[in-house]
């Protein structure tokens, strides 16, 4: 039975290998030896697949221009699952990439019924402030709101000429009661991905979109559309990388709409303690059995906190993994260690967020104004 991927759904893929085979996603491990100072998410195989990333890597190694395109949907609070992409953007920015950052307020409106006013507030307070505080230099990025970008809206309409409804339904599974705004939205997303290659921006150049695999339908559509408009615009088909979706603390997909699944970047100390203490683990029913039999870090959501965020040093991560598997560290001790590390990170991040808040709000006002509608 064919695999269906829903960019707006809550399901986590069960068989990534089958998904890669069915959709033609290449293993990222094949490129690791060529990467300059590979990101820890790459070394740890969290970033597991790609489409045509070799084209971007060639540009990176030769010092030629390349673009990283990404977006955020301002429909809820920012959690540590969202941080995965920002960590990658910082790495790319350090390597000389031009970052295009789309604030997907049209998507929030069509798919989540978020008003444009609320989307603006969430974009600034929950995302842009956190992005800057995490280390992404927004002033060196091209940041824009979908609803304010004439270039994106115009390009979406032009590109839609060569996409029919049967194709959209095959990719996204739209039902008969889907509203037209939601049905048309993927063309906005395609325009987001391709518009950096327009002549008034960067011109045709290698472009990579780092995403969770749930967003692959947008990538496939953008690549197909780029080929159809090769003569008109000279688009280079966009590349992509894919990371595993970070599991929620309950074992489900991490989601802003289910607070118990996620640690938010604005959570307080007591919230962090409660969530990690209640997190699903790969441990044994009792401490005695854990010491005797060991645990399974691959099933443990607390271990995933270390893998993705809390143990940047590979040796430290390996030590935690082996201590779990051998039974030398039981779940209670592991959780206490994670609580301490997460609390330290969030306290430091909170101070940095307050330090740069006024600056980011001013930048957001500039790009939202008619004069700054192309982004900054």
C-alpha positions in Angstrom: 0.0 0.0 0.0 1.5 3.4 -1.0 2.7 5.6 1.9 0.9 8.9 2.4 2.7 11.8 3.9 0.6 14.7 5.3 2.5 18.0 6.0 -0.3 19.1 8.3 -0.9 15.8 10.1 0.2 14.4 13.5 1.4 10.9 12.5 5.1 10.0 12.7 6.4 7.7 9.9 7.0 4.2 11.2 9.3 2.9 8.4 11.7 5.5 7.2 13.6 3.0 5.0 10.5 2.1 3.1 9.6 5.8 2.8 13.1 6.6 1.4 12.8 3.8 -1.2 9.3 4.7 -2.3 10.0 8.4 -2.7 13.5 8.2 -4.0 15.3 9.9 -1.0 19.1 9.2 -1.0 21.0 8.3 2.2 22.9 11.3 3.6 25.7 9.1 4.9 27.1 8.9 1.4 28.0 12.6 1.6 29.4 12.8 5.1 33.1 12.4 4.2 32.9 15.5 1.9 31.3 17.8 4.4 33.4 20.5 6.1 32.9 20.2 9.9 29.7 18.2 9.6 26.9 19.3 11.9 26.3 17.0 14.9 22.8 16.2 13.5 24.5 15.0 10.4 27.2 13.0 12.2 24.6 11.3 14.4 22.4 10.4 11.4 19.5 12.5 12.6 19.7 14.1 9.2 19.3 10.8 7.3 18.4 11.6 3.7 18.6 14.1 0.8 17.7 15.0 -2.7 20.5 16.4 -4.8 22.4 17.8 -1.9 25.6 17.1 -3.8 24.9 20.2 -6.0 24.7 22.4 -2.8 27.8 20.7 -1.4 29.8 21.4 -4.6 28.9 25.1 -4.3 29.8 25.1 -0.6 33.2 23.6 -1.2 34.0 25.9 -4.1 32.9 29.1 -2.4 30.1 29.7 -4.9 26.7 31.2 -4.0 24.0 28.9 -2.5 20.8 29.5 -0.7 19.1 27.8 2.2 15.3 28.2 2.1 13.1 27.5 5.1 9.9 28.7 6.7 8.0 28.8 9.9 4.2 28.5 10.4 3.2 30.8 13.3 0.4 28.7 14.7 1.6 28.0 18.2 4.5 28.1 20.6 8.0 27.3 19.6 9.3 24.0 21.0 12.6 22.2 20.9 11.5 20.2 17.9 11.5 23.4 15.9 15.0 24.1 17.1 16.4 21.4 14.8 16.1 23.5 11.7 17.5 26.6 13.4 20.6 24.7 14.5 21.1 23.7 10.9 20.5 27.3 9.6 23.2 28.6 12.0 25.6 26.0 10.6 24.8 27.0 7.0 25.1 30.7 7.8 28.5 30.2 9.3 29.5 28.5 6.0 28.4 31.5 3.9 24.9 30.6 2.8 22.3 33.2 2.2 19.3 32.3 4.3 15.7 32.9 3.1 13.3 32.7 6.0 9.6 32.7 5.2 6.9 33.5 7.8 4.1 31.3 6.6 1.1 33.4 7.8 -0.9 32.4 4.8 -0.5 28.7 5.7 -1.4 29.5 9.3 -4.6 31.2 8.1 -5.6 28.5 5.6 -4.6 25.3 7.6 -4.9 26.4 11.2 -7.5 29.3 11.1 -4.9 31.7 12.7 -5.7 35.3 12.1 -3.0 37.5 10.4 -2.8 39.6 13.6 -2.2 36.6 15.8 0.2 35.1 13.3 2.3 38.3 13.4 2.4 38.2 17.2 3.4 34.5 17.3 6.0 35.0 14.5 7.7 37.7 16.5 7.4 36.6 20.1 7.6 32.8 19.7 9.9 32.4 16.7 12.0 35.4 15.5 13.0 36.4 19.0 13.9 32.8 19.8 15.8 32.4 16.5 18.0 35.4 17.1 18.6 34.3 20.7 19.7 30.8 19.6 22.3 32.4 17.4 20.8 33.0 13.9 21.7 36.4 12.7 18.4 37.7 11.3 20.0 40.8 9.8 22.0 38.6 7.5 18.8 36.7 6.5 16.1 37.5 4.0 13.0 37.4 6.2 9.5 38.0 4.9 5.9 37.4 5.6 4.0 35.4 2.9 1.1 37.8 3.0 3.3 40.8 2.4 5.4 39.4 -0.5 4.1 40.5 -3.9 6.9 38.4 -5.5 5.8 35.2 -3.9 2.0 35.7 -4.5 2.6 36.6 -8.1 4.9 33.7 -8.7 2.5 31.3 -7.1 -0.2 32.3 -9.5 2.1 32.0 -12.5 3.4 28.6 -11.5 -0.2 27.3 -10.8 -0.8 27.4 -14.6 1.1 24.1 -15.0 -0.4 22.2 -12.0 -3.8 20.6 -12.1 -6.1 19.5 -9.3 -5.7 15.8 -9.9 -2.0 16.2 -9.3 -2.6 18.2 -6.1 -5.1 15.6 -4.8 -2.6 12.7 -5.6 0.1 14.4 -3.6 -1.8 15.8 -0.7 -5.0 13.8 -0.6 -7.4 16.7 -0.5 -11.0 15.7 0.2 -14.0 17.2 -1.5 -14.7 19.5 1.5 -11.2 21.0 1.5 -11.4 24.8 1.3 -9.9 26.4 -1.8 -7.4 28.4 0.2 -5.9 25.2 1.7 -5.9 23.5 -1.7 -4.1 26.5 -3.3 -1.6 26.9 -0.5 1.0 24.4 -1.8 1.5 26.7 -4.7 2.5 29.5 -2.3 4.9 27.0 -0.7 6.4 26.2 -4.1 6.8 29.9 -4.8 8.5 30.3 -1.5 11.0 27.6 -2.4 11.7 28.8 -5.9 11.5 32.6 -5.7 15.1 33.1 -4.3 16.1 32.1 -7.9 14.3 34.9 -9.5 16.4 37.5 -11.2 15.4 40.2 -8.7 16.7 38.1 -5.8 19.7 35.7 -6.2 19.1 34.4 -9.7 19.3 30.7 -10.5 21.6 29.0 -8.0 21.7 25.8 -5.8 19.1 25.9 -3.1 18.5 23.6 -0.2 15.5 23.2 2.0 16.1 21.4 5.3 12.9 19.7 6.4 11.4 16.9 8.4 10.3 14.2 6.1 6.6 15.1 6.6 7.3 18.2 4.4 8.5 16.1 1.4 5.3 16.6 -0.6 6.1 20.3 -0.9 9.7 19.5 -2.1 8.5 17.0 -4.7 6.0 19.4 -6.1 8.5 22.3 -6.2 11.1 20.1 -8.0 8.5 19.1 -10.6 7.3 22.7 -11.1 10.9 23.9 -11.4 11.4 21.6 -14.3 8.2 22.7 -16.1 9.4 26.3 -15.9 13.0 25.7 -16.9 12.7 27.7 -20.1 10.9 30.7 -18.5 13.0 31.1 -15.3 16.0 28.8 -15.6 15.2 27.3 -12.2 17.7 24.8 -10.7 15.6 22.1 -9.0 15.7 22.7 -5.3 17.7 20.2 -3.1 16.6 19.1 0.3 17.8 17.3 3.4 15.5 15.3 5.7 15.8 14.8 9.5 13.9 12.4 11.7 11.0 14.0 13.4 11.8 14.5 17.1 9.4 12.3 19.1 7.3 13.9 21.8 7.9 13.2 25.4 4.8 11.0 25.4 6.1 8.9 22.4 3.8 10.7 20.0 4.7 13.5 17.5 5.9 16.6 19.3 3.2 19.3 18.8 2.5 22.8 20.0 -1.2 21.9 20.4 -0.4 19.1 22.9 1.8 20.8 25.6 2.5 17.5 27.3 4.5 16.2 24.3 6.9 19.2 24.0 9.3 21.3 25.9 8.8 24.9 24.8 11.5 27.5 24.7 9.5 29.6 27.2 8.8 26.8 29.7 9.7 27.5 33.3 11.7 25.3 35.6 8.8 23.5 37.2 7.2 22.7 33.8 10.5 21.2 32.6 10.8 19.1 35.7 7.2 17.8 35.4 7.4 17.0 31.7 10.8 15.2 31.8 9.8 13.3 35.0 6.7 12.0 33.2 8.5 11.3 29.9 8.3 7.9 28.1 11.6 5.9 28.5 13.1 2.7 27.3 13.8 1.6 30.8 12.7 -1.5 32.7 9.7 -1.7 35.1 11.9 -1.5 38.2 15.3 0.0 39.1 16.6 -3.4 40.0 15.7 -4.8 36.6 17.2 -1.7 34.9 20.6 -2.3 36.7 20.5 -5.9 35.7 19.2 -5.8 32.2 19.9 -2.3 31.1 17.6 0.0 29.1 16.9 0.7 25.5 18.0 4.3 24.6 16.5 4.0 21.1 13.0 3.8 22.6 13.6 6.5 25.1 12.4 10.1 24.6 14.8 11.4 27.3 17.7 10.0 25.4 16.4 11.8 22.3 16.8 15.1 24.2 20.5 14.3 24.6 20.8 13.1 21.0 19.2 16.2 19.4 20.1 19.0 21.9 21.6 18.4 25.3 24.9 16.5 24.5 26.7 18.4 21.7 29.9 16.4 22.4 29.8 13.0 20.8 31.8 11.3 23.5 29.4 12.6 26.1 26.5 11.2 24.2 28.2 7.8 23.8 28.9 7.7 27.5 25.2 8.3 28.3 24.1 5.7 25.8 26.4 3.0 27.1 25.5 3.8 30.7 21.8 3.3 29.8 22.4 0.0 27.9 24.6 -1.4 30.7 22.3 -0.5 33.5 25.0 1.7 35.1 22.5 4.7 34.9 18.9 4.2 35.7 16.0 6.3 34.3 15.6 8.5 37.4 19.2 9.5 37.3 19.1 10.1 33.6 16.0 12.2 33.9 17.6 14.3 36.7 20.6 14.9 34.5 18.4 15.9 31.6 16.4 18.3 33.8 19.6 20.0 35.0 20.9 20.4 31.4 17.6 21.6 29.9 17.0 24.1 32.8 20.5 25.5 32.4 20.0 25.9 28.6 16.5 27.5 29.0 17.7 29.9 31.7 20.6 31.1 29.6 18.3 31.3 26.5 15.7 33.3 28.5 18.3 36.0 29.3 19.5 36.2 25.7 15.9 36.4 24.5 15.1 39.4 26.7 18.4 41.1 25.6 17.6 41.1 21.9 13.7 41.3 22.0 13.5 45.0 21.3 15.9 44.7 18.3 14.0 41.9 16.8 10.6 43.6 17.2 12.0 46.6 15.4 13.2 44.4 12.5 9.8 42.7 12.3 8.0 46.1 12.0 10.3 47.1 9.2 9.7 44.0 7.1 5.9 44.0 7.7 5.6 47.6 6.5 4.8 48.2 2.8 8.3 49.6 2.4 9.9 46.4 3.7 7.5 43.9 2.1 10.4 42.1 0.2 12.0 41.3 3.5 15.3 42.5 5.0 
